[in-house]
Amino acid sequence: MTNAFLYFAGHRLSIAELTAARLDGDVVDVGDAWMPSDAVETTEIRAASLRLLAPDALTVSLVSAAWVHGAVNDPPARLTLCRTENARLHHVFDRRIVVHDRGVDRVDRRRYGGVWVTTPARTLADLARADDEHVRGVTATLARLHPYAIPEALQWFAARGRMPHRRRATAQLERLAEALLTTR
């Protein structure tokens, strides 16, 4: 799947031509690609910009997925991926990616721009389990952008058995839901 708004180095234009176009203000960086500076940066464009690093056997997750969903301004330095349901990987594709060996069910991922990305609800659930101040801020931003995903993330936890950091994650999501209700 190609996107008319994305340019990858070496495809239609060389890296030198894209760098010159960026200096002229004609294109801007987006993920692992470039796009016209007057185009709107959408979820589909952000995801499609990662297609060379995220094959079908992998799903964009965690802060990388939050970036695709618009909760982070700049893509993380290293793209975080997990395997799709039953795909097993036996080699590293690129030093710019981190691959977690946990599968993502089909209902917990969507295809944007030809790339699998965890849903906002699954992304919230995954991020809420992290014990990191930056990630908590990303979680709160994602919750504000996608408030419907909070109850879905809580249901995701309810449907699972025991897992690490579940109590902390559900407590954080409940606080975010309450805070969003009081600000409306």
Sequence and secondary structure as in RCSB ss.txt:
>XXXX:A:sequence
MTNAFLYFAGHRLSIAELTAARLDGDVVDVGDAWMPSDAVETTEIRAASLRLLAPDALTVSLVSAAWVHGAVNDP
PARLTLCRTENARLHHVFDRRIVVHDRGVDRVDRRRYGGVWVTTPARTLADLARADDEHVRGVTATLARLHPYAI
PEALQWFAARGRMPHRRRATAQLERLAEALLTTR
>XXXX:A:secstr
   TT B BTTTB HHHHHHHHHTTSEEEETTEEEETTS   HHHHHHTTTTT  TTEEE HHHHHHHTTSSSS 
 SSEEEEEETT    S   TTEEEEEEEE GGGEEEETTEEEE HHHHHHHHHT   HHHHHHHHHHHHH TTHH
HHHHHHHHTS   TTHHHHHHHHHHHHHHHHHH 
